[in-house]
Amino acid sequence: MRITSIELTGTSKTTLRDGSPGLPGAFARISRLQGDDQITVELLTPGNERSHEVQADDRDDQWSMAQILQHALDGYEGSNSEINEYLRIIEYLAD
């Protein structure tokens, strides 16, 4: 078995007109085709869709993408331990 795609939902929420929490503020799809040198990260936020290519063998590139994911999905600049959670997901697809 091989996992080729992982989808994440952010913990930060949009706010509805009545002030109650709505849908998550961001979503991400992280994928890598077998044999591909790059991991594709699609980041979906309200009104914006971005796609990033991360080198599967570049730890600095993976760390940078983990920082972007953590900030976009959690809604704040996190600590190294919080960023490491996202890095582990990226590393899983890098192997």
PDB file of N, CA, C and O in Angstrom:
ATOM      1  N   MET A   1       0.848  -1.172   0.000  1.00  0.00           N
ATOM      2  CA  MET A   1       0.000   0.000   0.000  1.00  0.00           C
ATOM      3  C   MET A   1       0.895   1.238   0.000  1.00  0.00           C
ATOM      4  O   MET A   1       1.955   1.262   0.627  1.00  0.00           O
ATOM      5  N   ARG A   2       0.443   2.258  -0.716  1.00  0.00           N
ATOM      6  CA  ARG A   2       1.169   3.527  -0.759  1.00  0.00           C
ATOM      7  C   ARG A   2       0.164   4.670  -0.691  1.00  0.00           C
ATOM      8  O   ARG A   2      -0.785   4.717  -1.473  1.00  0.00           O
ATOM      9  N   ILE A   3       0.375   5.588   0.244  1.00  0.00           N
ATOM     10  CA  ILE A   3      -0.464   6.783   0.345  1.00  0.00           C
ATOM     11  C   ILE A   3       0.128   7.836  -0.574  1.00  0.00           C
ATOM     12  O   ILE A   3       1.317   8.141  -0.482  1.00  0.00           O
ATOM     13  N   THR A   4      -0.680   8.391  -1.451  1.00  0.00           N
ATOM     14  CA  THR A   4      -0.188   9.372  -2.424  1.00  0.00           C
ATOM     15  C   THR A   4      -0.762  10.762  -2.200  1.00  0.00           C
ATOM     16  O   THR A   4      -0.322  11.718  -2.838  1.00  0.00           O
ATOM     17  N   SER A   5      -1.741  10.894  -1.302  1.00  0.00           N
ATOM     18  CA  SER A   5      -2.363  12.189  -1.071  1.00  0.00           C
ATOM     19  C   SER A   5      -2.916  12.255   0.348  1.00  0.00           C
ATOM     20  O   SER A   5      -3.472  11.285   0.863  1.00  0.00           O
ATOM     21  N   ILE A   6      -2.750  13.421   0.964  1.00  0.00           N
ATOM     22  CA  ILE A   6      -3.279  13.656   2.308  1.00  0.00           C
ATOM     23  C   ILE A   6      -3.996  14.998   2.279  1.00  0.00           C
ATOM     24  O   ILE A   6      -3.458  15.975   1.757  1.00  0.00           O
ATOM     25  N   GLU A   7      -5.203  15.058   2.834  1.00  0.00           N
ATOM     26  CA  GLU A   7      -5.964  16.305   2.888  1.00  0.00           C
ATOM     27  C   GLU A   7      -6.074  16.764   4.338  1.00  0.00           C
ATOM     28  O   GLU A   7      -6.320  15.968   5.244  1.00  0.00           O
ATOM     29  N   LEU A   8      -5.885  18.066   4.533  1.00  0.00           N
ATOM     30  CA  LEU A   8      -5.932  18.656   5.869  1.00  0.00           C
ATOM     31  C   LEU A   8      -6.968  19.767   5.914  1.00  0.00           C
ATOM     32  O   LEU A   8      -7.200  20.459   4.924  1.00  0.00           O
ATOM     33  N   THR A   9      -7.579  19.924   7.062  1.00  0.00           N
ATOM     34  CA  THR A   9      -8.529  20.999   7.296  1.00  0.00           C
ATOM     35  C   THR A   9      -7.996  21.868   8.415  1.00  0.00           C
ATOM     36  O   THR A   9      -7.541  21.361   9.440  1.00  0.00           O
ATOM     37  N   GLY A  10      -8.050  23.162   8.224  1.00  0.00           N
ATOM     38  CA  GLY A  10      -7.540  24.096   9.219  1.00  0.00           C
ATOM     39  C   GLY A  10      -8.381  24.124  10.479  1.00  0.00           C
ATOM     40  O   GLY A  10      -9.557  23.761  10.468  1.00  0.00           O
ATOM     41  N   THR A  11      -7.763  24.561  11.564  1.00  0.00           N
ATOM     42  CA  THR A  11      -8.485  24.679  12.827  1.00  0.00           C
ATOM     43  C   THR A  11      -9.092  26.063  13.002  1.00  0.00           C
ATOM     44  O   THR A  11     -10.034  26.237  13.774  1.00  0.00           O
ATOM     45  N   SER A  12      -8.549  27.056  12.280  1.00  0.00           N
ATOM     46  CA  SER A  12      -9.161  28.386  12.360  1.00  0.00           C
ATOM     47  C   SER A  12     -10.459  28.362  11.569  1.00  0.00           C
ATOM     48  O   SER A  12     -10.552  27.703  10.534  1.00  0.00           O
ATOM     49  N   LYS A  13     -11.446  29.076  12.054  1.00  0.00           N
ATOM     50  CA  LYS A  13     -12.775  29.051  11.434  1.00  0.00           C
ATOM     51  C   LYS A  13     -13.143  30.418  10.879  1.00  0.00           C
ATOM     52  O   LYS A  13     -12.754  31.454  11.417  1.00  0.00           O
ATOM     53  N   THR A  14     -13.904  30.394   9.786  1.00  0.00           N
ATOM     54  CA  THR A  14     -14.506  31.627   9.308  1.00  0.00           C
ATOM     55  C   THR A  14     -15.661  31.951  10.251  1.00  0.00           C
ATOM     56  O   THR A  14     -16.118  31.077  10.987  1.00  0.00           O
ATOM     57  N   THR A  15     -16.119  33.150  10.238  1.00  0.00           N
ATOM     58  CA  THR A  15     -17.216  33.553  11.111  1.00  0.00           C
ATOM     59  C   THR A  15     -18.451  33.848  10.263  1.00  0.00           C
ATOM     60  O   THR A  15     -18.375  34.558   9.260  1.00  0.00           O
ATOM     61  N   LEU A  16     -19.582  33.298  10.677  1.00  0.00           N
ATOM     62  CA  LEU A  16     -20.840  33.539   9.983  1.00  0.00           C
ATOM     63  C   LEU A  16     -21.393  34.905  10.391  1.00  0.00           C
ATOM     64  O   LEU A  16     -20.926  35.506  11.358  1.00  0.00           O
ATOM     65  N   ARG A  17     -22.379  35.385   9.656  1.00  0.00           N
ATOM     66  CA  ARG A  17     -22.973  36.697   9.944  1.00  0.00           C
ATOM     67  C   ARG A  17     -23.518  36.825  11.355  1.00  0.00           C
ATOM     68  O   ARG A  17     -23.501  37.906  11.944  1.00  0.00           O
ATOM     69  N   ASP A  18     -24.001  35.714  11.893  1.00  0.00           N
ATOM     70  CA  ASP A  18     -24.559  35.765  13.248  1.00  0.00           C
ATOM     71  C   ASP A  18     -23.475  35.663  14.336  1.00  0.00           C
ATOM     72  O   ASP A  18     -23.782  35.625  15.527  1.00  0.00           O
ATOM     73  N   GLY A  19     -22.201  35.620  13.905  1.00  0.00           N
ATOM     74  CA  GLY A  19     -21.090  35.566  14.840  1.00  0.00           C
ATOM     75  C   GLY A  19     -20.636  34.165  15.220  1.00  0.00           C
ATOM     76  O   GLY A  19     -19.628  34.010  15.910  1.00  0.00           O
ATOM     77  N   SER A  20     -21.363  33.144  14.783  1.00  0.00           N
ATOM     78  CA  SER A  20     -20.972  31.774  15.113  1.00  0.00           C
ATOM     79  C   SER A  20     -19.891  31.289  14.144  1.00  0.00           C
ATOM     80  O   SER A  20     -19.787  31.790  13.024  1.00  0.00           O
ATOM     81  N   PRO A  21     -19.088  30.313  14.577  1.00  0.00           N
ATOM     82  CA  PRO A  21     -18.031  29.810  13.706  1.00  0.00           C
ATOM     83  C   PRO A  21     -18.616  29.090  12.496  1.00  0.00           C
ATOM     84  O   PRO A  21     -19.600  28.359  12.602  1.00  0.00           O
ATOM     85  N   GLY A  22     -17.992  29.311  11.354  1.00  0.00           N
ATOM     86  CA  GLY A  22     -18.431  28.671  10.119  1.00  0.00           C
ATOM     87  C   GLY A  22     -17.478  27.572   9.711  1.00  0.00           C
ATOM     88  O   GLY A  22     -16.987  26.815  10.548  1.00  0.00           O
ATOM     89  N   LEU A  23     -17.222  27.489   8.427  1.00  0.00           N
ATOM     90  CA  LEU A  23     -16.321  26.479   7.888  1.00  0.00           C
ATOM     91  C   LEU A  23     -14.876  26.791   8.249  1.00  0.00           C
ATOM     92  O   LEU A  23     -14.541  27.933   8.565  1.00  0.00           O
ATOM     93  N   PRO A  24     -14.023  25.773   8.201  1.00  0.00           N
ATOM     94  CA  PRO A  24     -12.598  26.048   8.408  1.00  0.00           C
ATOM     95  C   PRO A  24     -12.111  27.114   7.428  1.00  0.00           C
ATOM     96  O   PRO A  24     -12.587  27.192   6.296  1.00  0.00           O
ATOM     97  N   GLY A  25     -11.163  27.929   7.872  1.00  0.00           N
ATOM     98  CA  GLY A  25     -10.667  29.013   7.047  1.00  0.00           C
ATOM     99  C   GLY A  25      -9.731  28.585   5.944  1.00  0.00           C
ATOM    100  O   GLY A  25      -9.443  29.372   5.043  1.00  0.00           O
ATOM    101  N   ALA A  26      -9.243  27.345   5.992  1.00  0.00           N
ATOM    102  CA  ALA A  26      -8.312  26.881   4.961  1.00  0.00           C
ATOM    103  C   ALA A  26      -8.317  25.360   4.884  1.00  0.00           C
ATOM    104  O   ALA A  26      -8.629  24.666   5.851  1.00  0.00           O
ATOM    105  N   PHE A  27      -7.963  24.874   3.714  1.00  0.00           N
ATOM    106  CA  PHE A  27      -7.816  23.451   3.449  1.00  0.00           C
ATOM    107  C   PHE A  27      -6.511  23.261   2.690  1.00  0.00           C
ATOM    108  O   PHE A  27      -6.037  24.178   2.019  1.00  0.00           O
ATOM    109  N   ALA A  28      -5.933  22.067   2.798  1.00  0.00           N
ATOM    110  CA  ALA A  28      -4.720  21.771   2.036  1.00  0.00           C
ATOM    111  C   ALA A  28      -4.782  20.331   1.544  1.00  0.00           C
ATOM    112  O   ALA A  28      -5.299  19.445   2.224  1.00  0.00           O
ATOM    113  N   ARG A  29      -4.246  20.122   0.353  1.00  0.00           N
ATOM    114  CA  ARG A  29      -4.088  18.780  -0.206  1.00  0.00           C
ATOM    115  C   ARG A  29      -2.605  18.630  -0.532  1.00  0.00           C
ATOM    116  O   ARG A  29      -2.046  19.413  -1.300  1.00  0.00           O
ATOM    117  N   ILE A  30      -1.982  17.625   0.054  1.00  0.00           N
ATOM    118  CA  ILE A  30      -0.564  17.361  -0.159  1.00  0.00           C
ATOM    119  C   ILE A  30      -0.470  16.036  -0.904  1.00  0.00           C
ATOM    120  O   ILE A  30      -1.006  15.026  -0.449  1.00  0.00           O
ATOM    121  N   SER A  31       0.210  16.038  -2.048  1.00  0.00           N
ATOM    122  CA  SER A  31       0.248  14.813  -2.849  1.00  0.00           C
ATOM    123  C   SER A  31       1.592  14.653  -3.551  1.00  0.00           C
ATOM    124  O   SER A  31       2.325  15.616  -3.777  1.00  0.00           O
ATOM    125  N   ARG A  32       1.879  13.419  -3.882  1.00  0.00           N
ATOM    126  CA  ARG A  32       3.086  13.107  -4.647  1.00  0.00           C
ATOM    127  C   ARG A  32       2.829  11.849  -5.450  1.00  0.00           C
ATOM    128  O   ARG A  32       2.450  10.812  -4.905  1.00  0.00           O
ATOM    129  N   LEU A  33       3.038  11.954  -6.739  1.00  0.00           N
ATOM    130  CA  LEU A  33       2.923  10.796  -7.603  1.00  0.00           C
ATOM    131  C   LEU A  33       4.166   9.930  -7.446  1.00  0.00           C
ATOM    132  O   LEU A  33       5.260  10.447  -7.224  1.00  0.00           O
ATOM    133  N   GLN A  34       4.006   8.637  -7.558  1.00  0.00           N
ATOM    134  CA  GLN A  34       5.129   7.720  -7.408  1.00  0.00           C
ATOM    135  C   GLN A  34       6.218   8.065  -8.423  1.00  0.00           C
ATOM    136  O   GLN A  34       5.951   8.212  -9.615  1.00  0.00           O
ATOM    137  N   GLY A  35       7.442   8.190  -7.929  1.00  0.00           N
ATOM    138  CA  GLY A  35       8.572   8.492  -8.787  1.00  0.00           C
ATOM    139  C   GLY A  35       8.791   9.967  -9.069  1.00  0.00           C
ATOM    140  O   GLY A  35       9.802  10.336  -9.667  1.00  0.00           O
ATOM    141  N   ASP A  36       7.864  10.818  -8.651  1.00  0.00           N
ATOM    142  CA  ASP A  36       7.986  12.259  -8.882  1.00  0.00           C
ATOM    143  C   ASP A  36       8.985  12.854  -7.890  1.00  0.00           C
ATOM    144  O   ASP A  36       9.042  12.426  -6.737  1.00  0.00           O
ATOM    145  N   ASP A  37       9.769  13.832  -8.329  1.00  0.00           N
ATOM    146  CA  ASP A  37      10.763  14.477  -7.473  1.00  0.00           C
ATOM    147  C   ASP A  37      10.152  15.560  -6.590  1.00  0.00           C
ATOM    148  O   ASP A  37      10.810  16.067  -5.681  1.00  0.00           O
ATOM    149  N   GLN A  38       8.901  15.911  -6.854  1.00  0.00           N
ATOM    150  CA  GLN A  38       8.283  17.008  -6.123  1.00  0.00           C
ATOM    151  C   GLN A  38       6.993  16.576  -5.441  1.00  0.00           C
ATOM    152  O   GLN A  38       6.275  15.688  -5.900  1.00  0.00           O
ATOM    153  N   ILE A  39       6.737  17.243  -4.331  1.00  0.00           N
ATOM    154  CA  ILE A  39       5.480  17.085  -3.603  1.00  0.00           C
ATOM    155  C   ILE A  39       4.649  18.317  -3.950  1.00  0.00           C
ATOM    156  O   ILE A  39       5.146  19.442  -3.891  1.00  0.00           O
ATOM    157  N   THR A  40       3.394  18.108  -4.307  1.00  0.00           N
ATOM    158  CA  THR A  40       2.510  19.216  -4.638  1.00  0.00           C
ATOM    159  C   THR A  40       1.639  19.533  -3.434  1.00  0.00           C
ATOM    160  O   THR A  40       1.014  18.648  -2.850  1.00  0.00           O
ATOM    161  N   VAL A  41       1.609  20.808  -3.072  1.00  0.00           N
ATOM    162  CA  VAL A  41       0.780  21.264  -1.959  1.00  0.00           C
ATOM    163  C   VAL A  41      -0.201  22.284  -2.513  1.00  0.00           C
ATOM    164  O   VAL A  41       0.197  23.348  -2.987  1.00  0.00           O
ATOM    165  N   GLU A  42      -1.485  21.953  -2.449  1.00  0.00           N
ATOM    166  CA  GLU A  42      -2.541  22.874  -2.864  1.00  0.00           C
ATOM    167  C   GLU A  42      -3.147  23.462  -1.600  1.00  0.00           C
ATOM    168  O   GLU A  42      -3.619  22.737  -0.724  1.00  0.00           O
ATOM    169  N   LEU A  43      -3.126  24.780  -1.519  1.00  0.00           N
ATOM    170  CA  LEU A  43      -3.637  25.486  -0.347  1.00  0.00           C
ATOM    171  C   LEU A  43      -4.863  26.280  -0.761  1.00  0.00           C
ATOM    172  O   LEU A  43      -4.790  27.159  -1.619  1.00  0.00           O
ATOM    173  N   LEU A  44      -5.992  25.958  -0.137  1.00  0.00           N
ATOM    174  CA  LEU A  44      -7.271  26.577  -0.481  1.00  0.00           C
ATOM    175  C   LEU A  44      -7.761  27.426   0.684  1.00  0.00           C
ATOM    176  O   LEU A  44      -8.044  26.908   1.765  1.00  0.00           O
ATOM    177  N   THR A  45      -7.860  28.723   0.459  1.00  0.00           N
ATOM    178  CA  THR A  45      -8.400  29.644   1.444  1.00  0.00           C
ATOM    179  C   THR A  45      -9.540  30.396   0.771  1.00  0.00           C
ATOM    180  O   THR A  45      -9.617  30.401  -0.458  1.00  0.00           O
ATOM    181  N   PRO A  46     -10.432  31.034   1.535  1.00  0.00           N
ATOM    182  CA  PRO A  46     -11.555  31.733   0.907  1.00  0.00           C
ATOM    183  C   PRO A  46     -11.069  32.733  -0.159  1.00  0.00           C
ATOM    184  O   PRO A  46     -10.301  33.651   0.133  1.00  0.00           O
ATOM    185  N   GLY A  47     -11.526  32.533  -1.366  1.00  0.00           N
ATOM    186  CA  GLY A  47     -11.183  33.425  -2.468  1.00  0.00           C
ATOM    187  C   GLY A  47      -9.795  33.242  -3.034  1.00  0.00           C
ATOM    188  O   GLY A  47      -9.363  34.044  -3.861  1.00  0.00           O
ATOM    189  N   ASN A  48      -9.075  32.202  -2.610  1.00  0.00           N
ATOM    190  CA  ASN A  48      -7.714  32.036  -3.082  1.00  0.00           C
ATOM    191  C   ASN A  48      -7.336  30.557  -3.130  1.00  0.00           C
ATOM    192  O   ASN A  48      -7.613  29.806  -2.195  1.00  0.00           O
ATOM    193  N   GLU A  49      -6.707  30.152  -4.220  1.00  0.00           N
ATOM    194  CA  GLU A  49      -6.193  28.796  -4.353  1.00  0.00           C
ATOM    195  C   GLU A  49      -4.764  28.895  -4.856  1.00  0.00           C
ATOM    196  O   GLU A  49      -4.504  29.490  -5.902  1.00  0.00           O
ATOM    197  N   ARG A  50      -3.846  28.316  -4.113  1.00  0.00           N
ATOM    198  CA  ARG A  50      -2.435  28.349  -4.490  1.00  0.00           C
ATOM    199  C   ARG A  50      -1.891  26.939  -4.553  1.00  0.00           C
ATOM    200  O   ARG A  50      -2.312  26.055  -3.806  1.00  0.00           O
ATOM    201  N   SER A  51      -0.950  26.746  -5.458  1.00  0.00           N
ATOM    202  CA  SER A  51      -0.276  25.462  -5.580  1.00  0.00           C
ATOM    203  C   SER A  51       1.221  25.686  -5.428  1.00  0.00           C
ATOM    204  O   SER A  51       1.798  26.578  -6.049  1.00  0.00           O
ATOM    205  N   HIS A  52       1.839  24.859  -4.591  1.00  0.00           N
ATOM    206  CA  HIS A  52       3.274  24.946  -4.335  1.00  0.00           C
ATOM    207  C   HIS A  52       3.922  23.623  -4.713  1.00  0.00           C
ATOM    208  O   HIS A  52       3.321  22.562  -4.540  1.00  0.00           O
ATOM    209  N   GLU A  53       5.136  23.679  -5.223  1.00  0.00           N
ATOM    210  CA  GLU A  53       5.923  22.482  -5.503  1.00  0.00           C
ATOM    211  C   GLU A  53       7.078  22.451  -4.503  1.00  0.00           C
ATOM    212  O   GLU A  53       7.827  23.420  -4.381  1.00  0.00           O
ATOM    213  N   VAL A  54       7.215  21.339  -3.794  1.00  0.00           N
ATOM    214  CA  VAL A  54       8.239  21.176  -2.774  1.00  0.00           C
ATOM    215  C   VAL A  54       9.162  20.041  -3.221  1.00  0.00           C
ATOM    216  O   VAL A  54       8.699  18.956  -3.572  1.00  0.00           O
ATOM    217  N   GLN A  55      10.463  20.299  -3.205  1.00  0.00           N
ATOM    218  CA  GLN A  55      11.420  19.245  -3.565  1.00  0.00           C
ATOM    219  C   GLN A  55      11.390  18.159  -2.497  1.00  0.00           C
ATOM    220  O   GLN A  55      11.577  18.437  -1.312  1.00  0.00           O
ATOM    221  N   ALA A  56      11.156  16.926  -2.922  1.00  0.00           N
ATOM    222  CA  ALA A  56      11.020  15.809  -1.994  1.00  0.00           C
ATOM    223  C   ALA A  56      12.308  15.517  -1.228  1.00  0.00           C
ATOM    224  O   ALA A  56      12.259  14.924  -0.150  1.00  0.00           O
ATOM    225  N   ASP A  57      13.454  15.921  -1.763  1.00  0.00           N
ATOM    226  CA  ASP A  57      14.730  15.630  -1.107  1.00  0.00           C
ATOM    227  C   ASP A  57      15.380  16.874  -0.492  1.00  0.00           C
ATOM    228  O   ASP A  57      16.574  16.858  -0.194  1.00  0.00           O
ATOM    229  N   ASP A  58      14.614  17.941  -0.301  1.00  0.00           N
ATOM    230  CA  ASP A  58      15.166  19.195   0.225  1.00  0.00           C
ATOM    231  C   ASP A  58      14.511  19.527   1.559  1.00  0.00           C
ATOM    232  O   ASP A  58      13.377  20.005   1.596  1.00  0.00           O
ATOM    233  N   ARG A  59      15.218  19.277   2.644  1.00  0.00           N
ATOM    234  CA  ARG A  59      14.684  19.482   3.994  1.00  0.00           C
ATOM    235  C   ARG A  59      14.305  20.952   4.240  1.00  0.00           C
ATOM    236  O   ARG A  59      13.288  21.226   4.877  1.00  0.00           O
ATOM    237  N   ASP A  60      15.115  21.898   3.740  1.00  0.00           N
ATOM    238  CA  ASP A  60      14.803  23.316   3.921  1.00  0.00           C
ATOM    239  C   ASP A  60      13.511  23.696   3.198  1.00  0.00           C
ATOM    240  O   ASP A  60      12.704  24.463   3.725  1.00  0.00           O
ATOM    241  N   ASP A  61      13.320  23.167   2.010  1.00  0.00           N
ATOM    242  CA  ASP A  61      12.099  23.424   1.243  1.00  0.00           C
ATOM    243  C   ASP A  61      10.888  22.844   1.975  1.00  0.00           C
ATOM    244  O   ASP A  61       9.830  23.472   2.032  1.00  0.00           O
ATOM    245  N   GLN A  62      11.048  21.652   2.529  1.00  0.00           N
ATOM    246  CA  GLN A  62       9.971  21.014   3.290  1.00  0.00           C
ATOM    247  C   GLN A  62       9.628  21.837   4.535  1.00  0.00           C
ATOM    248  O   GLN A  62       8.452  22.030   4.844  1.00  0.00           O
ATOM    249  N   TRP A  63      10.649  22.321   5.249  1.00  0.00           N
ATOM    250  CA  TRP A  63      10.423  23.115   6.461  1.00  0.00           C
ATOM    251  C   TRP A  63       9.685  24.412   6.114  1.00  0.00           C
ATOM    252  O   TRP A  63       8.748  24.805   6.809  1.00  0.00           O
ATOM    253  N   SER A  64      10.107  25.061   5.051  1.00  0.00           N
ATOM    254  CA  SER A  64       9.465  26.307   4.625  1.00  0.00           C
ATOM    255  C   SER A  64       7.984  26.078   4.317  1.00  0.00           C
ATOM    256  O   SER A  64       7.134  26.883   4.698  1.00  0.00           O
ATOM    257  N   MET A  65       7.680  24.976   3.626  1.00  0.00           N
ATOM    258  CA  MET A  65       6.290  24.668   3.303  1.00  0.00           C
ATOM    259  C   MET A  65       5.507  24.331   4.565  1.00  0.00           C
ATOM    260  O   MET A  65       4.334  24.688   4.676  1.00  0.00           O
ATOM    261  N   ALA A  66       6.134  23.651   5.514  1.00  0.00           N
ATOM    262  CA  ALA A  66       5.466  23.328   6.778  1.00  0.00           C
ATOM    263  C   ALA A  66       5.099  24.604   7.533  1.00  0.00           C
ATOM    264  O   ALA A  66       4.030  24.675   8.140  1.00  0.00           O
ATOM    265  N   GLN A  67       5.968  25.607   7.502  1.00  0.00           N
ATOM    266  CA  GLN A  67       5.670  26.891   8.135  1.00  0.00           C
ATOM    267  C   GLN A  67       4.464  27.552   7.481  1.00  0.00           C
ATOM    268  O   GLN A  67       3.582  28.066   8.169  1.00  0.00           O
ATOM    269  N   ILE A  68       4.427  27.538   6.157  1.00  0.00           N
ATOM    270  CA  ILE A  68       3.307  28.136   5.419  1.00  0.00           C
ATOM    271  C   ILE A  68       2.009  27.409   5.762  1.00  0.00           C
ATOM    272  O   ILE A  68       0.990  28.046   6.029  1.00  0.00           O
ATOM    273  N   LEU A  69       2.044  26.078   5.755  1.00  0.00           N
ATOM    274  CA  LEU A  69       0.849  25.289   6.069  1.00  0.00           C
ATOM    275  C   LEU A  69       0.363  25.567   7.489  1.00  0.00           C
ATOM    276  O   LEU A  69      -0.829  25.780   7.712  1.00  0.00           O
ATOM    277  N   GLN A  70       1.279  25.565   8.434  1.00  0.00           N
ATOM    278  CA  GLN A  70       0.882  25.786   9.826  1.00  0.00           C
ATOM    279  C   GLN A  70       0.202  27.139   9.980  1.00  0.00           C
ATOM    280  O   GLN A  70      -0.842  27.237  10.625  1.00  0.00           O
ATOM    281  N   HIS A  71       0.772  28.162   9.405  1.00  0.00           N
ATOM    282  CA  HIS A  71       0.203  29.512   9.533  1.00  0.00           C
ATOM    283  C   HIS A  71      -1.160  29.591   8.848  1.00  0.00           C
ATOM    284  O   HIS A  71      -2.103  30.150   9.410  1.00  0.00           O
ATOM    285  N   ALA A  72      -1.270  29.042   7.649  1.00  0.00           N
ATOM    286  CA  ALA A  72      -2.530  29.112   6.894  1.00  0.00           C
ATOM    287  C   ALA A  72      -3.638  28.290   7.554  1.00  0.00           C
ATOM    288  O   ALA A  72      -4.781  28.740   7.630  1.00  0.00           O
ATOM    289  N   LEU A  73      -3.309  27.100   8.026  1.00  0.00           N
ATOM    290  CA  LEU A  73      -4.340  26.215   8.571  1.00  0.00           C
ATOM    291  C   LEU A  73      -4.695  26.514  10.025  1.00  0.00           C
ATOM    292  O   LEU A  73      -5.851  26.365  10.422  1.00  0.00           O
ATOM    293  N   ASP A  74      -3.715  26.933  10.817  1.00  0.00           N
ATOM    294  CA  ASP A  74      -3.990  27.216  12.230  1.00  0.00           C
ATOM    295  C   ASP A  74      -4.357  28.676  12.470  1.00  0.00           C
ATOM    296  O   ASP A  74      -4.963  29.006  13.489  1.00  0.00           O
ATOM    297  N   GLY A  75      -3.992  29.549  11.537  1.00  0.00           N
ATOM    298  CA  GLY A  75      -4.380  30.952  11.643  1.00  0.00           C
ATOM    299  C   GLY A  75      -3.466  31.825  12.483  1.00  0.00           C
ATOM    300  O   GLY A  75      -3.824  32.959  12.803  1.00  0.00           O
ATOM    301  N   TYR A  76      -2.299  31.324  12.845  1.00  0.00           N
ATOM    302  CA  TYR A  76      -1.338  32.105  13.626  1.00  0.00           C
ATOM    303  C   TYR A  76       0.055  31.533  13.383  1.00  0.00           C
ATOM    304  O   TYR A  76       0.195  30.414  12.889  1.00  0.00           O
ATOM    305  N   GLU A  77       1.076  32.300  13.729  1.00  0.00           N
ATOM    306  CA  GLU A  77       2.453  31.837  13.589  1.00  0.00           C
ATOM    307  C   GLU A  77       2.787  30.924  14.752  1.00  0.00           C
ATOM    308  O   GLU A  77       2.838  31.368  15.899  1.00  0.00           O
ATOM    309  N   GLY A  78       3.012  29.660  14.466  1.00  0.00           N
ATOM    310  CA  GLY A  78       3.198  28.667  15.514  1.00  0.00           C
ATOM    311  C   GLY A  78       4.635  28.461  15.936  1.00  0.00           C
ATOM    312  O   GLY A  78       5.563  29.018  15.350  1.00  0.00           O
ATOM    313  N   SER A  79       4.796  27.653  16.962  1.00  0.00           N
ATOM    314  CA  SER A  79       6.114  27.300  17.471  1.00  0.00           C
ATOM    315  C   SER A  79       6.728  26.203  16.609  1.00  0.00           C
ATOM    316  O   SER A  79       6.059  25.628  15.750  1.00  0.00           O
ATOM    317  N   ASN A  80       8.002  25.921  16.844  1.00  0.00           N
ATOM    318  CA  ASN A  80       8.668  24.865  16.080  1.00  0.00           C
ATOM    319  C   ASN A  80       7.974  23.523  16.238  1.00  0.00           C
ATOM    320  O   ASN A  80       7.899  22.753  15.280  1.00  0.00           O
ATOM    321  N   SER A  81       7.466  23.229  17.429  1.00  0.00           N
ATOM    322  CA  SER A  81       6.796  21.939  17.620  1.00  0.00           C
ATOM    323  C   SER A  81       5.506  21.858  16.807  1.00  0.00           C
ATOM    324  O   SER A  81       5.156  20.790  16.305  1.00  0.00           O
ATOM    325  N   GLU A  82       4.808  22.964  16.677  1.00  0.00           N
ATOM    326  CA  GLU A  82       3.582  22.967  15.864  1.00  0.00           C
ATOM    327  C   GLU A  82       3.925  22.820  14.379  1.00  0.00           C
ATOM    328  O   GLU A  82       3.234  22.109  13.649  1.00  0.00           O
ATOM    329  N   ILE A  83       4.970  23.479  13.940  1.00  0.00           N
ATOM    330  CA  ILE A  83       5.408  23.381  12.548  1.00  0.00           C
ATOM    331  C   ILE A  83       5.890  21.967  12.255  1.00  0.00           C
ATOM    332  O   ILE A  83       5.681  21.451  11.158  1.00  0.00           O
ATOM    333  N   ASN A  84       6.539  21.336  13.241  1.00  0.00           N
ATOM    334  CA  ASN A  84       7.023  19.966  13.061  1.00  0.00           C
ATOM    335  C   ASN A  84       5.903  18.978  12.756  1.00  0.00           C
ATOM    336  O   ASN A  84       6.132  17.992  12.055  1.00  0.00           O
ATOM    337  N   GLU A  85       4.710  19.218  13.262  1.00  0.00           N
ATOM    338  CA  GLU A  85       3.578  18.337  12.952  1.00  0.00           C
ATOM    339  C   GLU A  85       3.297  18.334  11.450  1.00  0.00           C
ATOM    340  O   GLU A  85       3.025  17.285  10.866  1.00  0.00           O
ATOM    341  N   TYR A  86       3.364  19.492  10.841  1.00  0.00           N
ATOM    342  CA  TYR A  86       3.143  19.592   9.398  1.00  0.00           C
ATOM    343  C   TYR A  86       4.337  19.035   8.627  1.00  0.00           C
ATOM    344  O   TYR A  86       4.171  18.429   7.568  1.00  0.00           O
ATOM    345  N   LEU A  87       5.529  19.240   9.155  1.00  0.00           N
ATOM    346  CA  LEU A  87       6.733  18.718   8.514  1.00  0.00           C
ATOM    347  C   LEU A  87       6.671  17.198   8.435  1.00  0.00           C
ATOM    348  O   LEU A  87       7.040  16.624   7.411  1.00  0.00           O
ATOM    349  N   ARG A  88       6.215  16.538   9.488  1.00  0.00           N
ATOM    350  CA  ARG A  88       6.121  15.068   9.487  1.00  0.00           C
ATOM    351  C   ARG A  88       5.207  14.559   8.376  1.00  0.00           C
ATOM    352  O   ARG A  88       5.479  13.518   7.778  1.00  0.00           O
ATOM    353  N   ILE A  89       4.140  15.276   8.099  1.00  0.00           N
ATOM    354  CA  ILE A  89       3.238  14.880   7.013  1.00  0.00           C
ATOM    355  C   ILE A  89       3.939  15.002   5.673  1.00  0.00           C
ATOM    356  O   ILE A  89       3.850  14.107   4.832  1.00  0.00           O
ATOM    357  N   ILE A  90       4.635  16.110   5.479  1.00  0.00           N
ATOM    358  CA  ILE A  90       5.376  16.309   4.228  1.00  0.00           C
ATOM    359  C   ILE A  90       6.466  15.258   4.082  1.00  0.00           C
ATOM    360  O   ILE A  90       6.657  14.700   3.001  1.00  0.00           O
ATOM    361  N   GLU A  91       7.185  14.987   5.174  1.00  0.00           N
ATOM    362  CA  GLU A  91       8.253  13.968   5.139  1.00  0.00           C
ATOM    363  C   GLU A  91       7.684  12.585   4.810  1.00  0.00           C
ATOM    364  O   GLU A  91       8.336  11.789   4.134  1.00  0.00           O
ATOM    365  N   TYR A  92       6.485  12.303   5.282  1.00  0.00           N
ATOM    366  CA  TYR A  92       5.869  11.007   4.992  1.00  0.00           C
ATOM    367  C   TYR A  92       5.747  10.797   3.492  1.00  0.00           C
ATOM    368  O   TYR A  92       6.027   9.711   2.985  1.00  0.00           O
ATOM    369  N   LEU A  93       5.326  11.844   2.782  1.00  0.00           N
ATOM    370  CA  LEU A  93       5.192  11.730   1.335  1.00  0.00           C
ATOM    371  C   LEU A  93       6.533  11.848   0.619  1.00  0.00           C
ATOM    372  O   LEU A  93       6.643  11.489  -0.553  1.00  0.00           O
ATOM    373  N   ALA A  94       7.557  12.349   1.317  1.00  0.00           N
ATOM    374  CA  ALA A  94       8.879  12.483   0.700  1.00  0.00           C
ATOM    375  C   ALA A  94       9.611  11.149   0.628  1.00  0.00           C
ATOM    376  O   ALA A  94      10.474  10.954  -0.228  1.00  0.00           O
ATOM    377  N   ASP A  95       9.268  10.236   1.525  1.00  0.00           N
ATOM    378  CA  ASP A  95       9.954   8.921   1.542  1.00  0.00           C
ATOM    379  C   ASP A  95       9.579   8.066   0.366  1.00  0.00           C
ATOM    380  O   ASP A  95      10.068   6.943   0.240  1.00  0.00           O
TER     381      ASP A  95
END
